[in-house]
């Protein structure tokens, strides 16, 4: 692909790359770094503290992060997006890639910029959001992170599906079964939809050690206090925020990562991180899990807790080395960059084709 000038709009909440929580920011970091390596001129617009082998414009102070989840969240987000698109008006870019969600897409669709705008949707989608996206899909090039996410809404003209990626170098895979330790792990924020109570039931029935790793937001404190905390003992433990080497080691030494989701999750980065670590995944067959997990190769899918228990009994059928190889091939930064380069090319061709004749 011809080198392009690409601007990324992220969010005012977490730096790129994030120091802990921040899946979108981590995805943007991996993509931006890979595109820079390929010769593109990349600019990342985000929060103070962002850095990388590309230009960064920190237009949101770190202090704004404390307002996430408060009544000031929306005006802070609006100001961030306004500032970002003012930069777009003053600077020359070939492509703008927006990751700020519906608020950013609305501004993008009404901005009247000549520069083509690509927007990746990162969350679940409702019918109302689908109606909105269908109304603006001629003005913004919409990209999904899975076919499962696309299926949540009808009538939307998508310009592509590109899976998220992680950097294999960030993990230290353990590919020998005898070097694994006798525990299973769930890496996810504590929430009923993430199904920690299912993981706990599974561990008890199998009599295996379980490590729950994830933050507890205020709105799910009751779930944590009632369904998780009473079960914490020598067999079941909880780590609030693992990252870096501790996270890599936790994933690599586990016999399996469990992913007992109770909703239609549009991706599931933790599954990919586990596979990259040589750790197979046991997931509920919901959301994007059937797209990401290859049964018998990178893990197993189940319909309920009984199925997850049975899947664990077959976990030694998975070759950890093959698990890593397949994950790197499907979910490495190179594959993600290939996908987005194709989207950028189509967006630029569409913009040229759609330009009115004067």
C-alpha positions in Angstrom: 0.0 0.0 0.0 1.2 3.5 -0.8 2.2 5.3 2.4 -0.7 7.3 3.8 -1.1 10.0 6.4 -3.5 8.4 8.9 -5.0 10.1 12.0 -6.4 8.0 14.8 -9.0 9.5 17.2 -9.2 7.4 20.4 -10.7 8.6 23.7 -10.0 11.0 26.6 -10.1 8.2 29.2 -7.0 6.0 28.8 -3.5 6.6 27.4 -2.3 4.8 24.2 -1.0 2.3 25.1 -2.9 1.8 28.4 -1.0 0.9 31.6 -3.8 -1.4 32.6 -7.4 -1.5 31.5 -8.1 -0.1 28.0 -8.7 -2.7 25.3 -9.5 -0.1 22.5 -6.4 1.9 23.3 -4.3 -1.3 23.2 -5.7 -2.2 19.9 -5.0 1.3 18.5 -1.5 1.1 19.8 -0.8 -2.2 18.1 -2.3 -1.1 14.8 -0.6 2.3 14.8 2.8 0.8 15.6 2.4 -1.7 12.8 1.3 0.9 10.2 4.2 3.1 11.2 6.6 0.2 10.7 5.1 -0.1 7.2 6.0 3.5 6.4 2.7 5.3 7.0 2.7 8.7 8.8 0.5 8.0 11.9 -0.9 10.6 14.3 -2.7 9.4 17.4 -5.1 11.8 19.1 -5.9 10.9 22.7 -5.2 11.4 26.4 -2.1 12.8 28.1 0.5 10.1 28.5 0.0 8.5 25.1 3.2 7.6 23.3 4.6 5.4 20.6 6.8 5.4 17.4 4.5 7.9 15.8 3.1 11.4 16.4 0.9 11.8 19.5 -1.4 14.7 20.2 -2.6 14.7 23.8 -5.7 16.9 23.8 -7.3 15.4 27.0 -5.6 15.9 30.4 -5.0 12.8 32.6 -7.3 14.3 35.2 -10.4 13.8 33.0 -10.1 10.0 33.6 -11.5 10.5 37.1 -14.7 11.9 35.5 -15.5 8.7 33.6 -18.8 7.4 34.9 -19.8 10.8 36.3 -22.2 13.4 35.0 -19.2 15.2 33.5 -18.4 12.2 31.2 -20.5 13.3 28.3 -19.4 16.9 28.2 -15.7 15.8 28.5 -16.2 13.4 25.6 -18.0 16.0 23.5 -15.1 18.5 24.1 -12.5 15.8 23.2 -14.3 15.0 19.9 -14.8 18.7 19.1 -11.1 19.3 19.6 -10.1 16.3 17.6 -12.2 17.3 14.5 -10.9 20.8 14.7 -7.5 19.4 14.3 -8.8 17.4 11.3 -9.9 20.6 9.7 -6.5 22.2 10.1 -4.3 19.3 9.2 -4.0 17.3 6.0 -4.6 13.6 6.3 -5.4 10.9 3.8 -7.6 8.9 6.2 -9.2 9.5 9.6 -9.8 6.4 11.7 -12.2 7.1 14.5 -12.5 4.8 17.6 -14.5 7.2 19.8 -17.9 5.5 19.3 -21.3 6.9 18.2 -20.6 10.4 19.5 -17.6 10.6 17.2 -19.4 9.0 14.3 -22.1 11.7 14.6 -19.5 14.5 14.3 -17.8 12.6 11.5 -21.0 12.2 9.5 -21.8 15.9 9.8 -18.3 17.3 9.5 -18.4 17.7 5.7 -14.7 16.9 5.6 -13.3 15.8 2.3 -11.0 13.3 4.0 -12.6 9.8 4.2 -13.5 8.7 7.7 -13.3 5.1 8.9 -14.9 4.3 12.2 -14.5 1.0 14.1 -17.4 0.0 16.4 -16.0 -1.8 19.5 -19.0 -2.6 21.6 -22.4 -4.4 21.4 -25.0 -2.7 19.3 -28.7 -2.1 20.0 -31.6 -1.7 17.4 -31.6 2.0 18.0 -27.8 2.2 17.4 -28.3 0.2 14.2 -30.9 2.7 13.0 -28.4 5.5 13.6 -25.6 3.6 11.9 -27.8 2.8 8.9 -28.5 6.6 8.5 -24.8 7.6 8.4 -23.2 4.6 6.7 -22.8 6.6 3.4 -20.9 9.3 5.2 -18.7 7.2 7.4 -16.9 3.9 6.5 -18.1 1.6 9.2 -16.0 -1.4 10.3 -17.0 -4.3 12.6 -14.7 -6.3 14.8 -16.7 -9.5 14.2 -19.5 -10.9 12.2 -21.3 -11.5 15.5 -21.2 -7.8 16.1 -22.6 -7.1 12.6 -25.5 -9.5 13.2 -26.7 -7.4 16.1 -28.1 -4.8 13.8 -29.9 -4.9 10.4 -29.7 -2.7 7.4 -26.2 -1.3 8.0 -23.8 -1.0 5.1 -20.5 -2.2 6.5 -17.1 -1.6 4.8 -15.4 -4.6 6.4 -14.8 -6.9 9.3 -11.3 -6.7 10.9 -10.5 -8.7 13.9 -8.6 -7.1 16.8 -5.0 -8.1 17.4 -2.5 -8.4 20.1 1.3 -8.3 19.9 2.8 -11.7 20.3 6.0 -10.1 21.8 3.9 -9.0 24.8 3.4 -12.6 25.9 5.7 -15.4 27.0 4.0 -18.6 25.8 4.3 -21.9 27.6 4.0 -24.6 25.0 4.8 -27.7 27.1 1.9 -29.2 29.1 4.2 -30.3 31.9 5.2 -26.7 32.5 1.6 -25.6 33.0 0.3 -25.1 36.5 -2.9 -26.7 37.9 -5.2 -23.7 37.7 -7.7 -22.1 35.3 -8.1 -18.3 34.9 -10.8 -15.9 33.9 -9.5 -12.5 32.8 -12.4 -10.1 32.6 -14.0 -7.3 34.5 -16.2 -8.6 37.3 -19.8 -8.6 35.9 -22.8 -10.9 35.7 -22.5 -10.8 31.9 -18.9 -12.0 32.2 -20.1 -15.0 34.2 -17.7 -15.2 37.1 -20.3 -17.2 39.0 -20.3 -19.8 36.2 -16.5 -20.0 36.4 -16.7 -20.5 40.2 -19.3 -23.3 39.8 -17.1 -25.0 37.1 -14.0 -24.8 39.4 -15.9 -26.3 42.3 -17.2 -29.2 40.3 -13.8 -30.0 38.9 -12.0 -29.3 42.2 -9.4 -27.1 40.4 -7.8 -23.8 41.3 -9.4 -20.7 39.8 -7.9 -17.3 39.5 -10.4 -14.4 38.7 -8.6 -11.4 37.4 -10.6 -8.2 36.8 -11.6 -4.9 38.1 -14.9 -4.2 40.0 -16.8 -1.2 38.8 -19.2 0.5 41.3 -22.3 -0.6 39.5 -21.4 -4.3 39.9 -20.3 -4.1 43.5 -23.4 -6.0 44.7 -22.7 -8.9 42.3 -19.1 -9.1 43.5 -20.2 -9.0 47.2 -22.9 -11.6 46.8 -21.6 -14.0 44.0 -17.8 -13.7 44.1 -16.4 -12.6 47.4 -18.1 -15.4 49.6 -16.3 -17.9 47.4 -12.8 -16.5 47.7 -10.6 -19.0 49.6 -7.6 -21.1 48.9 -9.1 -22.7 45.8 -10.6 -19.5 44.3 -8.7 -16.3 44.3 -9.2 -12.8 42.9 -6.7 -10.3 41.5 -8.1 -6.8 40.8 -5.8 -5.5 38.0 -3.1 -7.7 36.5 -0.9 -6.3 33.8 2.5 -6.5 32.1 4.7 -9.4 33.1 2.3 -10.6 35.9 -0.5 -10.9 33.3 1.6 -12.7 30.8 2.8 -15.2 33.4 -0.7 -15.7 34.7 -2.0 -16.5 31.3 0.9 -18.6 30.2 1.0 -20.9 33.2 -2.8 -21.6 33.3 -4.1 -24.9 32.0 -7.0 -23.0 30.4 -8.7 -19.7 30.2 -12.4 -19.8 30.9 -14.8 -17.4 29.1 -18.3 -18.1 30.5 -20.0 -15.1 28.9 -23.7 -14.6 29.5 -24.2 -12.1 26.7 -23.4 -11.7 23.0 -19.9 -10.3 23.4 -18.7 -8.7 20.1 -15.1 -9.9 20.4 -13.2 -11.0 23.5 -9.6 -9.9 23.5 -8.7 -12.1 26.6 -9.3 -15.2 24.5 -6.8 -14.1 21.9 -4.3 -13.2 24.7 -4.6 -16.7 26.2 -4.1 -18.4 22.8 -1.0 -16.3 22.2 0.2 -17.6 25.6 -0.2 -21.2 24.6 -3.3 -21.5 26.8 -6.4 -23.0 25.3 -9.8 -21.3 25.8 -13.0 -22.9 27.1 -15.8 -20.5 26.1 -19.5 -20.3 26.0 -20.7 -20.5 22.4 -22.0 -17.0 22.3 -21.1 -13.7 20.6 -17.9 -13.8 18.7 -16.5 -16.9 20.5 -17.4 -19.3 17.7 -15.4 -17.1 15.3 -12.3 -16.9 17.5 -12.1 -20.3 19.1 -11.3 -23.3 16.8 -12.5 -26.4 18.6 -9.8 -28.9 19.2 -7.1 -26.4 18.0 -7.2 -23.4 20.2 -9.9 -24.5 22.7 -13.4 -25.7 23.1 -16.9 -24.2 22.9 -19.8 -25.1 25.3 -23.5 -24.4 25.6 -23.6 -24.4 29.5 -21.6 -25.1 32.6 -22.0 -28.9 32.1 -20.3 -28.5 28.7 -17.5 -26.4 30.1 -16.8 -29.1 32.7 -16.7 -31.7 30.0 -14.5 -29.5 27.8 -11.9 -29.1 30.6 -11.6 -32.9 30.7 -10.4 -32.8 27.1 -8.1 -29.8 27.5 -5.0 -32.0 27.1 -6.1 -32.7 23.5 -5.0 -29.2 22.7 -1.4 -28.7 21.5 -0.2 -25.5 23.2 2.4 -24.9 20.5 -0.2 -25.2 17.7 -2.5 -22.9 19.7 0.1 -20.2 19.6 0.9 -20.7 15.9 -2.8 -20.4 14.9 -3.3 -17.3 17.2 -0.4 -15.4 15.8 -1.5 -16.2 12.2 -5.1 -15.1 12.8 -4.7 -12.3 15.4 -1.3 -10.7 15.0 -0.8 -7.0 14.2 0.2 -7.8 10.7 -3.2 -9.4 9.9 -5.0 -6.5 11.5 -3.0 -3.9 9.5 -3.6 -5.8 6.3 -7.3 -5.6 7.0 -7.4 -1.9 7.7 -5.1 -1.0 4.8 -7.7 -2.7 2.5 -10.5 -0.7 4.2 -8.5 2.6 3.9 -8.0 1.9 0.1 -11.7 1.2 -0.4 -12.6 4.3 1.6 -10.4 6.5 -0.5 -11.7 5.1 -3.7 -15.3 5.5 -2.5 -14.6 9.1 -1.5 -13.1 9.9 -5.0 -16.0 8.1 -6.7 -18.6 9.9 -4.6 -17.1 13.4 -5.0 -19.7 15.6 -6.8 -18.8 16.9 -10.3 -18.4 20.6 -10.3 
